[in-house]
Amino acid sequence: MSGTNQRIDAQRLWDSLMAMAEIGATPKGGVKRLTLTEVDKAGRDRFAAWCAAVGLTVRVDAIGNMFARREGRDPARKPVLLGSHLDSQPSGGKFDGALGVIAGLEVMRTLHDLNIQTEAPIELVNWTDEEGSRFGHSLMGSGAWAGIYTLEKVYGLQDVDGVSVGDALEAIGYKGEHPARPFPADAYFELHIEQGPILEREGKQIGIVTGAQAQVWYDAVITGQDAHAGTTPPSARRDALLAAARVIERVDALMRQRGEDGRGTVGQLHVLPNSRNVIPGEVRFSIEFRHPDDAVIEHLAGSFPDEAAALVAANGCALELKELFRIPMQPFDASCVDLVRQGAARLGYAAREIVSGAGHDAVYVARSVPTAMIFTPCKDGLSHNEAESILPEEAAAGCQVLFDAVLARANRPL
């Protein structure tokens, strides 16, 4: 473990977080750094320059993932990875993703300042398009790297303006030469804000993340019949929005039946023709369920489609329900999680074990590399919002635990 004198520079960490937040800054104090835009390029360029300043070698793979390498004493050893993402939601906060990347940079800077040579190399990663807000496909960079999605599929995805991922990578100069596929790595550590209220409510400084929830996502299309709002009596109505409301209500009920661990959300809704005096004839919407227990998600995936179809049919409409993906609960590596636990205890931080409610790059990386995550609290549990906020001391605590865990792993006896 690191000695008591091996401390990160908390002020430098905070100053760098604020400097990155200048790129894509919004009037309400958040950031808009959509993936593969010129704003994202500016953030990437600043990150690359910071990495070069402490002697890191930056390489970019075919999906734009950035890897900043610090050599170890033994070049034959597999590298220890750490990182997160710099892209944001359209009205995102300063810390979602960026905390993990900039804290990883602070780990590298501290190692440089203290002239510490680790046994294993260390690589800091900025994953491409974790958020999925521009091209509609979250965890894109880590998913392509992990082999979950083919490059051909990902390159062909388009934004609302018809710009493809492949073209956007070319346009900002981050379509790298290195293959986007897993390489031998010893471990991966990701620091992230919790994006929920549990740590703050319980007065905990560190979340020891043991894994990530199972998920199932759907796209739903309900087809009814457009009709005049003033002339169509109840008996003749096939109101697609009413049918959608019944389904949405059921999603909420299924969530609440599962207590505080339940998650069920409809986050997108498109009503057609979207005229105030026309009964809606078509509604398109998203549905997702999440839960820490695989069996719960499997049960929901088996029963919900028939329930939803029956509700829609009872309202004279038809349902097309497409399952987008089903992700099993992803446990993290016990030995890596234990390094986080040990670091928090040695440093005297109040900590608790927690399951991630959100998807993170770590979920896909964990399929190839032993992985752990560290959570810090965020104010009111608020994230994906310009008001997202953490305290400087919370950022510093998370970064210090990250430093301890990465250093311990990189120096572990083989």
C-alpha positions as a Markdown table, in Angstrom:
| # | Residue | x | y | z |
|---|---|---|---|---|
| 1 | Met | 0.0 | 0.0 | 0.0 |
| 2 | Ser | 1.1 | 3.6 | -0.4 |
| 3 | Gly | 2.7 | 5.3 | 2.5 |
| 4 | Thr | 1.2 | 8.2 | 4.3 |
| 5 | Asn | 3.4 | 10.7 | 2.4 |
| 6 | Gln | 2.1 | 9.5 | -0.9 |
| 7 | Arg | -0.8 | 11.9 | -1.3 |
| 8 | Ile | -2.5 | 13.2 | -4.4 |
| 9 | Asp | -2.7 | 17.0 | -4.9 |
| 10 | Ala | -6.3 | 17.7 | -4.1 |
| 11 | Gln | -6.2 | 21.3 | -5.3 |
| 12 | Arg | -4.6 | 20.3 | -8.6 |
| 13 | Leu | -7.2 | 17.7 | -9.1 |
| 14 | Trp | -10.0 | 20.2 | -8.5 |
| 15 | Asp | -8.4 | 22.9 | -10.7 |
| 16 | Ser | -8.1 | 20.3 | -13.5 |
| 17 | Leu | -11.7 | 19.3 | -13.2 |
| 18 | Met | -12.7 | 22.9 | -13.4 |
| 19 | Ala | -10.4 | 23.5 | -16.4 |
| 20 | Met | -12.0 | 20.5 | -18.3 |
| 21 | Ala | -15.4 | 21.9 | -17.4 |
| 22 | Glu | -14.6 | 25.1 | -19.3 |
| 23 | Ile | -14.8 | 23.0 | -22.5 |
| 24 | Gly | -18.4 | 22.8 | -23.4 |
| 25 | Ala | -19.5 | 24.9 | -20.4 |
| 26 | Thr | -23.2 | 25.7 | -20.3 |
| 27 | Pro | -24.9 | 28.8 | -18.8 |
| 28 | Lys | -26.4 | 26.8 | -15.9 |
| 29 | Gly | -23.0 | 25.5 | -14.8 |
| 30 | Gly | -22.9 | 22.2 | -16.5 |
| 31 | Val | -21.3 | 20.9 | -19.7 |
| 32 | Lys | -22.4 | 19.9 | -23.2 |
| 33 | Arg | -19.5 | 17.8 | -24.6 |
| 34 | Leu | -21.3 | 15.5 | -27.0 |
| 35 | Thr | -19.2 | 12.7 | -28.3 |
| 36 | Leu | -17.1 | 13.2 | -31.5 |
| 37 | Thr | -18.0 | 16.8 | -31.8 |
| 38 | Glu | -15.5 | 19.7 | -32.0 |
| 39 | Val | -16.1 | 20.3 | -28.3 |
| 40 | Asp | -15.2 | 16.7 | -27.6 |
| 41 | Lys | -12.1 | 17.1 | -29.7 |
| 42 | Ala | -11.1 | 20.1 | -27.6 |
| 43 | Gly | -11.5 | 18.1 | -24.4 |
| 44 | Arg | -9.5 | 15.2 | -25.9 |
| 45 | Asp | -6.8 | 17.5 | -27.1 |
| 46 | Arg | -6.4 | 19.1 | -23.6 |
| 47 | Phe | -6.4 | 15.7 | -22.0 |
| 48 | Ala | -3.7 | 14.5 | -24.4 |
| 49 | Ala | -1.6 | 17.6 | -23.7 |
| 50 | Trp | -1.8 | 17.1 | -20.0 |
| 51 | Cys | -0.8 | 13.4 | -20.4 |
| 52 | Ala | 2.2 | 14.4 | -22.6 |
| 53 | Ala | 3.3 | 16.9 | -20.0 |
| 54 | Val | 4.0 | 14.0 | -17.5 |
| 55 | Gly | 5.7 | 11.8 | -20.1 |
| 56 | Leu | 2.7 | 9.5 | -20.9 |
| 57 | Thr | 2.6 | 8.0 | -24.4 |
| 58 | Val | -0.9 | 8.4 | -25.9 |
| 59 | Arg | -2.3 | 6.0 | -28.5 |
| 60 | Val | -5.8 | 6.0 | -30.0 |
| 61 | Asp | -7.7 | 2.9 | -31.2 |
| 62 | Ala | -10.1 | 2.6 | -34.1 |
| 63 | Ile | -13.1 | 3.7 | -32.2 |
| 64 | Gly | -11.3 | 6.7 | -30.6 |
| 65 | Asn | -10.6 | 5.2 | -27.2 |
| 66 | Met | -7.5 | 7.0 | -25.8 |
| 67 | Phe | -4.8 | 5.1 | -23.8 |
| 68 | Ala | -2.1 | 7.1 | -22.0 |
| 69 | Arg | 0.7 | 4.8 | -20.9 |
| 70 | Arg | 3.2 | 5.1 | -18.1 |
| 71 | Glu | 5.9 | 2.4 | -18.4 |
| 72 | Gly | 6.7 | 0.1 | -15.5 |
| 73 | Arg | 9.9 | -1.4 | -14.3 |
| 74 | Asp | 8.9 | -4.7 | -15.9 |
| 75 | Pro | 7.8 | -4.2 | -19.5 |
| 76 | Ala | 6.6 | -7.8 | -19.7 |
| 77 | Arg | 4.0 | -7.3 | -17.1 |
| 78 | Lys | 0.4 | -6.6 | -18.1 |
| 79 | Pro | -0.7 | -3.0 | -17.6 |
| 80 | Val | -3.1 | -1.8 | -14.9 |
| 81 | Leu | -5.8 | 0.3 | -16.5 |
| 82 | Leu | -7.8 | 3.2 | -14.9 |
| 83 | Gly | -10.1 | 5.8 | -16.4 |
| 84 | Ser | -13.6 | 6.7 | -17.5 |
| 85 | His | -15.1 | 9.0 | -20.2 |
| 86 | Leu | -15.0 | 12.8 | -21.1 |
| 87 | Asp | -18.2 | 12.9 | -23.2 |
| 88 | Ser | -21.4 | 14.2 | -21.6 |
| 89 | Gln | -25.1 | 14.4 | -21.9 |
| 90 | Pro | -26.6 | 17.4 | -23.8 |
| 91 | Ser | -27.2 | 19.1 | -20.4 |
| 92 | Gly | -24.7 | 17.2 | -18.4 |
| 93 | Gly | -22.7 | 17.9 | -15.3 |
| 94 | Lys | -19.0 | 18.6 | -14.7 |
| 95 | Phe | -18.2 | 15.3 | -13.0 |
| 96 | Asp | -20.0 | 12.4 | -14.7 |
| 97 | Gly | -17.2 | 10.5 | -16.4 |
| 98 | Ala | -14.7 | 13.4 | -16.2 |
| 99 | Leu | -14.0 | 12.7 | -12.5 |
| 100 | Gly | -12.6 | 9.3 | -13.4 |
| 101 | Val | -10.4 | 10.5 | -16.2 |
| 102 | Ile | -9.1 | 13.6 | -14.4 |
| 103 | Ala | -8.6 | 11.7 | -11.1 |
| 104 | Gly | -6.7 | 9.1 | -13.2 |
| 105 | Leu | -4.5 | 11.9 | -14.6 |
| 106 | Glu | -3.9 | 13.1 | -11.0 |
| 107 | Val | -2.7 | 9.5 | -10.1 |
| 108 | Met | -0.3 | 9.7 | -13.0 |
| 109 | Arg | 0.9 | 13.2 | -12.0 |
| 110 | Thr | 1.4 | 12.1 | -8.4 |
| 111 | Leu | 3.5 | 9.1 | -9.4 |
| 112 | His | 5.5 | 11.4 | -11.6 |
| 113 | Asp | 6.0 | 14.0 | -8.8 |
| 114 | Leu | 7.1 | 11.4 | -6.3 |
| 115 | Asn | 9.3 | 9.6 | -8.9 |
| 116 | Ile | 7.6 | 6.3 | -8.2 |
| 117 | Gln | 8.3 | 3.6 | -10.7 |
| 118 | Thr | 5.7 | 0.9 | -10.5 |
| 119 | Glu | 6.5 | -2.8 | -11.4 |
| 120 | Ala | 3.7 | -3.0 | -14.0 |
| 121 | Pro | 2.9 | -0.3 | -16.6 |
| 122 | Ile | -0.2 | 1.8 | -16.0 |
| 123 | Glu | -2.6 | 3.1 | -18.7 |
| 124 | Leu | -5.1 | 5.8 | -18.3 |
| 125 | Val | -8.2 | 5.4 | -20.6 |
| 126 | Asn | -10.7 | 7.9 | -22.0 |
| 127 | Trp | -13.4 | 5.7 | -23.4 |
| 128 | Thr | -15.4 | 7.0 | -26.5 |
| 129 | Asp | -19.1 | 7.8 | -26.2 |
| 130 | Glu | -20.1 | 6.3 | -22.9 |
| 131 | Glu | -23.2 | 8.4 | -22.7 |
| 132 | Gly | -24.9 | 7.4 | -26.0 |
| 133 | Ser | -26.6 | 10.8 | -26.2 |
| 134 | Arg | -25.5 | 11.6 | -29.8 |
| 135 | Phe | -25.7 | 8.3 | -31.6 |
| 136 | Gly | -28.1 | 6.5 | -29.4 |
| 137 | His | -25.8 | 3.8 | -28.3 |
| 138 | Ser | -24.3 | 4.0 | -24.8 |
| 139 | Leu | -21.0 | 2.4 | -23.8 |
| 140 | Met | -20.0 | 2.5 | -27.5 |
| 141 | Gly | -16.2 | 2.8 | -27.1 |
| 142 | Ser | -15.9 | 0.2 | -24.3 |
| 143 | Gly | -18.4 | -2.0 | -26.0 |
| 144 | Ala | -16.6 | -2.0 | -29.4 |
| 145 | Trp | -13.3 | -2.6 | -27.5 |
| 146 | Ala | -14.8 | -5.5 | -25.6 |
| 147 | Gly | -16.2 | -7.1 | -28.7 |
| 148 | Ile | -19.8 | -6.6 | -27.8 |
| 149 | Tyr | -20.4 | -4.6 | -31.0 |
| 150 | Thr | -18.7 | -4.9 | -34.3 |
| 151 | Leu | -16.8 | -1.8 | -35.6 |
| 152 | Glu | -18.9 | -2.0 | -38.8 |
| 153 | Lys | -22.1 | -1.7 | -36.8 |
| 154 | Val | -20.8 | 1.2 | -34.7 |
| 155 | Tyr | -19.3 | 3.1 | -37.6 |
| 156 | Gly | -22.7 | 3.0 | -39.4 |
| 157 | Leu | -24.6 | 4.6 | -36.5 |
| 158 | Gln | -25.9 | 8.1 | -37.3 |
| 159 | Asp | -26.9 | 11.1 | -35.3 |
| 160 | Val | -30.1 | 13.1 | -36.0 |
| 161 | Asp | -28.3 | 15.0 | -38.7 |
| 162 | Gly | -27.2 | 11.9 | -40.5 |
| 163 | Val | -23.6 | 12.1 | -39.5 |
| 164 | Ser | -22.1 | 8.6 | -39.0 |
| 165 | Val | -19.8 | 7.6 | -36.2 |
| 166 | Gly | -17.1 | 6.7 | -38.8 |
| 167 | Asp | -17.3 | 10.1 | -40.4 |
| 168 | Ala | -17.4 | 11.9 | -37.0 |
| 169 | Leu | -14.2 | 10.1 | -35.9 |
| 170 | Glu | -12.5 | 11.1 | -39.1 |
| 171 | Ala | -13.7 | 14.7 | -38.8 |
| 172 | Ile | -12.1 | 15.3 | -35.4 |
| 173 | Gly | -9.0 | 13.3 | -36.1 |
| 174 | Tyr | -9.5 | 10.5 | -33.6 |
| 175 | Lys | -10.0 | 7.5 | -35.8 |
| 176 | Gly | -6.9 | 5.7 | -34.5 |
| 177 | Glu | -4.7 | 3.1 | -36.1 |
| 178 | His | -4.7 | 0.7 | -33.2 |
| 179 | Pro | -7.3 | -2.1 | -33.2 |
| 180 | Ala | -10.3 | -1.7 | -31.0 |
| 181 | Arg | -10.1 | -5.0 | -29.2 |
| 182 | Pro | -9.1 | -6.3 | -25.7 |
| 183 | Phe | -5.4 | -6.6 | -25.0 |
| 184 | Pro | -3.8 | -8.3 | -22.0 |
| 185 | Ala | -4.4 | -6.2 | -19.0 |
| 186 | Asp | -3.9 | -6.9 | -15.3 |
| 187 | Ala | -6.8 | -4.9 | -13.9 |
| 188 | Tyr | -9.1 | -1.9 | -14.5 |
| 189 | Phe | -10.2 | 0.6 | -11.9 |
| 190 | Glu | -12.9 | 3.3 | -12.5 |
| 191 | Leu | -13.8 | 6.2 | -10.2 |
| 192 | His | -17.2 | 7.7 | -10.7 |
| 193 | Ile | -19.8 | 9.8 | -8.9 |
| 194 | Glu | -22.6 | 7.5 | -7.6 |
| 195 | Gln | -25.3 | 9.3 | -9.6 |
| 196 | Gly | -27.7 | 8.3 | -6.8 |
| 197 | Pro | -28.5 | 9.4 | -3.2 |
| 198 | Ile | -27.3 | 6.4 | -1.1 |
| 199 | Leu | -23.8 | 7.5 | -0.1 |
| 200 | Glu | -24.9 | 11.0 | 0.7 |
| 201 | Arg | -27.9 | 9.8 | 2.8 |
| 202 | Glu | -25.7 | 7.5 | 4.8 |
| 203 | Gly | -22.8 | 9.9 | 5.3 |
| 204 | Lys | -20.4 | 7.6 | 3.4 |
| 205 | Gln | -17.3 | 9.1 | 1.6 |
| 206 | Ile | -16.6 | 6.0 | -0.5 |
| 207 | Gly | -18.7 | 3.4 | -2.3 |
| 208 | Ile | -17.0 | 0.1 | -2.7 |
| 209 | Val | -18.7 | -1.1 | -5.9 |
| 210 | Thr | -19.2 | -4.9 | -6.0 |
| 211 | Gly | -20.9 | -5.0 | -9.4 |
| 212 | Ala | -23.5 | -3.5 | -11.7 |
| 213 | Gln | -27.2 | -4.2 | -12.1 |
| 214 | Ala | -28.8 | -6.5 | -14.7 |
| 215 | Gln | -30.8 | -4.6 | -17.3 |
| 216 | Val | -33.2 | -5.1 | -20.1 |
| 217 | Trp | -34.1 | -2.4 | -22.6 |
| 218 | Tyr | -37.0 | -2.2 | -25.2 |
| 219 | Asp | -38.2 | 0.1 | -28.0 |
| 220 | Ala | -42.0 | 0.1 | -28.1 |
| 221 | Val | -44.3 | 1.2 | -30.9 |
| 222 | Ile | -48.1 | 1.4 | -30.3 |
| 223 | Thr | -50.3 | 1.8 | -33.4 |
| 224 | Gly | -53.8 | 3.0 | -33.1 |
| 225 | Gln | -55.7 | 5.4 | -35.4 |
| 226 | Asp | -55.5 | 9.1 | -35.9 |
| 227 | Ala | -58.9 | 10.6 | -35.6 |
| 228 | His | -60.6 | 14.0 | -34.9 |
| 229 | Ala | -60.7 | 14.9 | -31.2 |
| 230 | Gly | -64.0 | 16.5 | -31.4 |
| 231 | Thr | -66.0 | 14.1 | -33.5 |
| 232 | Thr | -64.8 | 10.7 | -32.4 |
| 233 | Pro | -66.9 | 9.1 | -29.6 |
| 234 | Pro | -65.3 | 6.8 | -27.0 |
| 235 | Ser | -66.5 | 3.7 | -28.6 |
| 236 | Ala | -64.7 | 4.5 | -31.9 |
| 237 | Arg | -61.4 | 5.6 | -30.4 |
| 238 | Arg | -58.1 | 3.7 | -30.8 |
| 239 | Asp | -56.0 | 6.1 | -28.8 |
| 240 | Ala | -52.3 | 5.0 | -29.0 |
| 241 | Leu | -51.3 | 7.5 | -26.3 |
| 242 | Leu | -53.9 | 6.1 | -23.9 |
| 243 | Ala | -52.6 | 2.6 | -24.5 |
| 244 | Ala | -49.0 | 3.9 | -23.9 |
| 245 | Ala | -50.1 | 5.4 | -20.6 |
| 246 | Arg | -51.5 | 2.1 | -19.5 |
| 247 | Val | -48.1 | 0.4 | -20.3 |
| 248 | Ile | -46.1 | 3.2 | -18.6 |
| 249 | Glu | -48.3 | 2.8 | -15.5 |
| 250 | Arg | -47.5 | -0.9 | -15.6 |
| 251 | Val | -43.8 | -0.3 | -15.8 |
| 252 | Asp | -44.0 | 1.9 | -12.7 |
| 253 | Ala | -46.1 | -0.7 | -10.9 |
| 254 | Leu | -43.6 | -3.5 | -11.7 |
| 255 | Met | -40.8 | -1.4 | -10.4 |
| 256 | Arg | -42.5 | -0.5 | -7.1 |
| 257 | Gln | -43.4 | -4.2 | -6.5 |
| 258 | Arg | -39.7 | -4.9 | -6.2 |
| 259 | Gly | -39.1 | -2.3 | -3.5 |
| 260 | Glu | -36.1 | 0.0 | -3.3 |
| 261 | Asp | -34.1 | -2.2 | -5.6 |
| 262 | Gly | -36.6 | -2.0 | -8.4 |
| 263 | Arg | -36.0 | 0.2 | -11.4 |
| 264 | Gly | -38.4 | 0.8 | -14.3 |
| 265 | Thr | -38.3 | 3.8 | -16.6 |
| 266 | Val | -39.8 | 5.3 | -19.7 |
| 267 | Gly | -37.5 | 8.1 | -20.7 |
| 268 | Gln | -38.4 | 8.8 | -24.3 |
| 269 | Leu | -41.9 | 9.4 | -25.7 |
| 270 | His | -42.8 | 10.4 | -29.3 |
| 271 | Val | -46.4 | 11.1 | -30.0 |
| 272 | Leu | -47.7 | 11.2 | -33.6 |
| 273 | Pro | -49.1 | 13.3 | -35.2 |
| 274 | Asn | -48.7 | 15.4 | -32.1 |
| 275 | Ser | -51.5 | 17.8 | -32.8 |
| 276 | Arg | -53.7 | 19.0 | -30.0 |
| 277 | Asn | -57.0 | 18.2 | -31.7 |
| 278 | Val | -56.0 | 14.8 | -33.2 |
| 279 | Ile | -56.3 | 11.5 | -31.2 |
| 280 | Pro | -52.8 | 10.1 | -31.3 |
| 281 | Gly | -52.4 | 7.3 | -33.8 |
| 282 | Glu | -48.9 | 6.2 | -33.0 |
| 283 | Val | -46.6 | 6.4 | -30.0 |
| 284 | Arg | -43.0 | 5.4 | -29.9 |
| 285 | Phe | -41.3 | 5.1 | -26.5 |
| 286 | Ser | -38.4 | 3.5 | -24.6 |
| 287 | Ile | -38.8 | 1.1 | -21.7 |
| 288 | Glu | -36.1 | -0.3 | -19.4 |
| 289 | Phe | -35.9 | -2.4 | -16.2 |
| 290 | Arg | -32.9 | -2.8 | -13.9 |
| 291 | His | -32.3 | -4.9 | -10.8 |
| 292 | Pro | -29.3 | -6.3 | -8.9 |
| 293 | Asp | -30.7 | -9.9 | -9.3 |
| 294 | Asp | -30.4 | -11.6 | -12.7 |
| 295 | Ala | -33.4 | -13.8 | -11.9 |
| 296 | Val | -35.7 | -10.7 | -11.5 |
| 297 | Ile | -34.7 | -9.3 | -14.9 |
| 298 | Glu | -35.2 | -12.7 | -16.5 |
| 299 | His | -38.6 | -13.0 | -15.0 |
| 300 | Leu | -39.6 | -9.5 | -16.2 |
| 301 | Ala | -38.2 | -10.1 | -19.7 |
| 302 | Gly | -40.3 | -13.3 | -19.8 |
| 303 | Ser | -43.6 | -11.8 | -18.5 |
| 304 | Phe | -43.7 | -8.1 | -19.4 |
| 305 | Pro | -44.0 | -8.4 | -23.2 |
| 306 | Asp | -47.3 | -10.4 | -22.9 |
| 307 | Glu | -48.6 | -8.1 | -20.2 |
| 308 | Ala | -47.9 | -5.0 | -22.3 |
| 309 | Ala | -49.5 | -6.5 | -25.4 |
| 310 | Ala | -52.6 | -7.4 | -23.5 |
| 311 | Leu | -52.9 | -3.8 | -22.1 |
| 312 | Val | -52.5 | -2.4 | -25.6 |
| 313 | Ala | -55.0 | -4.8 | -27.2 |
| 314 | Ala | -57.6 | -3.9 | -24.5 |
| 315 | Asn | -57.3 | -0.3 | -25.8 |
| 316 | Gly | -57.9 | -1.3 | -29.4 |
| 317 | Cys | -54.3 | -0.8 | -30.5 |
| 318 | Ala | -51.3 | -3.0 | -31.6 |
| 319 | Leu | -47.9 | -3.2 | -29.9 |
| 320 | Glu | -44.5 | -3.8 | -31.5 |
| 321 | Leu | -42.0 | -4.4 | -28.7 |
| 322 | Lys | -38.3 | -4.8 | -29.6 |
| 323 | Glu | -35.8 | -6.0 | -27.0 |
| 324 | Leu | -32.7 | -3.9 | -27.6 |
| 325 | Phe | -30.4 | -5.8 | -25.2 |
| 326 | Arg | -30.3 | -7.7 | -22.0 |
| 327 | Ile | -27.2 | -7.3 | -19.8 |
| 328 | Pro | -26.7 | -9.7 | -16.9 |
| 329 | Met | -25.6 | -8.5 | -13.5 |
| 330 | Gln | -21.9 | -8.0 | -13.8 |
| 331 | Pro | -20.0 | -8.8 | -10.6 |
| 332 | Phe | -16.6 | -7.1 | -10.2 |
| 333 | Asp | -13.4 | -8.9 | -9.4 |
| 334 | Ala | -13.1 | -9.8 | -5.7 |
| 335 | Ser | -9.4 | -9.1 | -5.4 |
| 336 | Cys | -9.7 | -5.7 | -7.1 |
| 337 | Val | -12.7 | -4.8 | -5.0 |
| 338 | Asp | -10.8 | -5.8 | -1.9 |
| 339 | Leu | -8.0 | -3.3 | -2.9 |
| 340 | Val | -10.6 | -0.6 | -2.9 |
| 341 | Arg | -11.9 | -1.8 | 0.5 |
| 342 | Gln | -8.4 | -1.9 | 2.0 |
| 343 | Gly | -7.6 | 1.6 | 0.6 |
| 344 | Ala | -10.7 | 3.2 | 2.1 |
| 345 | Ala | -10.1 | 1.5 | 5.4 |
| 346 | Arg | -6.4 | 2.5 | 5.6 |
| 347 | Leu | -7.2 | 6.1 | 4.8 |
| 348 | Gly | -10.0 | 6.2 | 7.4 |
| 349 | Tyr | -12.8 | 6.9 | 5.0 |
| 350 | Ala | -16.4 | 6.0 | 5.9 |
| 351 | Ala | -17.3 | 3.4 | 3.2 |
| 352 | Arg | -20.0 | 0.9 | 2.3 |
| 353 | Glu | -20.4 | -1.7 | -0.4 |
| 354 | Ile | -22.8 | -0.8 | -3.2 |
| 355 | Val | -24.1 | -2.1 | -6.5 |
| 356 | Ser | -24.0 | 0.3 | -9.4 |
| 357 | Gly | -27.4 | 1.4 | -10.6 |
| 358 | Ala | -26.0 | 2.8 | -13.8 |
| 359 | Gly | -24.2 | 1.2 | -16.6 |
| 360 | His | -20.5 | 2.2 | -16.9 |
| 361 | Asp | -17.6 | 1.3 | -19.2 |
| 362 | Ala | -16.4 | -0.9 | -16.4 |
| 363 | Val | -19.3 | -3.3 | -17.0 |
| 364 | Tyr | -18.0 | -4.2 | -20.5 |
| 365 | Val | -14.3 | -4.0 | -19.5 |
| 366 | Ala | -15.0 | -6.5 | -16.7 |
| 367 | Arg | -15.8 | -9.2 | -19.3 |
| 368 | Ser | -12.1 | -9.2 | -20.3 |
| 369 | Val | -10.2 | -7.6 | -17.4 |
| 370 | Pro | -10.5 | -8.0 | -13.6 |
| 371 | Thr | -12.3 | -4.8 | -12.6 |
| 372 | Ala | -13.5 | -2.7 | -9.7 |
| 373 | Met | -15.2 | 0.7 | -9.3 |
| 374 | Ile | -15.1 | 3.4 | -6.6 |
| 375 | Phe | -18.0 | 5.8 | -6.0 |
| 376 | Thr | -18.0 | 9.2 | -4.5 |
| 377 | Pro | -21.2 | 10.9 | -3.3 |
| 378 | Cys | -22.9 | 13.6 | -5.4 |
| 379 | Lys | -25.3 | 16.3 | -4.0 |
| 380 | Asp | -28.9 | 15.0 | -3.7 |
| 381 | Gly | -27.9 | 12.0 | -5.9 |
| 382 | Leu | -28.4 | 14.3 | -8.9 |
| 383 | Ser | -26.7 | 13.5 | -12.2 |
| 384 | His | -27.3 | 13.9 | -16.0 |
| 385 | Asn | -28.1 | 17.4 | -15.0 |
| 386 | Glu | -26.3 | 20.7 | -15.1 |
| 387 | Ala | -26.7 | 21.1 | -11.3 |
| 388 | Glu | -24.7 | 17.9 | -10.7 |
| 389 | Ser | -22.3 | 18.7 | -7.9 |
| 390 | Ile | -19.7 | 17.2 | -5.6 |
| 391 | Leu | -17.4 | 18.7 | -3.0 |
| 392 | Pro | -13.6 | 19.1 | -3.6 |
| 393 | Glu | -12.9 | 16.9 | -0.6 |
| 394 | Glu | -15.2 | 14.1 | -2.0 |
| 395 | Ala | -13.3 | 14.2 | -5.3 |
| 396 | Ala | -10.0 | 14.1 | -3.4 |
| 397 | Ala | -11.1 | 11.1 | -1.2 |
| 398 | Gly | -12.1 | 9.1 | -4.3 |
| 399 | Cys | -8.9 | 9.9 | -6.1 |
| 400 | Gln | -6.8 | 8.9 | -3.1 |
| 401 | Val | -8.5 | 5.5 | -2.9 |
| 402 | Leu | -7.9 | 5.2 | -6.6 |
| 403 | Phe | -4.2 | 6.0 | -6.2 |
| 404 | Asp | -3.9 | 3.4 | -3.4 |
| 405 | Ala | -5.7 | 0.7 | -5.3 |
| 406 | Val | -3.8 | 1.2 | -8.6 |
| 407 | Leu | -0.4 | 1.4 | -6.9 |
| 408 | Ala | -1.0 | -1.7 | -4.9 |
| 409 | Arg | -2.2 | -3.6 | -8.0 |
| 410 | Ala | 0.7 | -2.4 | -10.1 |
| 411 | Asn | 3.3 | -3.4 | -7.5 |
| 412 | Arg | 1.7 | -6.7 | -6.4 |
| 413 | Pro | 4.0 | -9.7 | -6.3 |
| 414 | Leu | 3.4 | -12.2 | -9.1 |
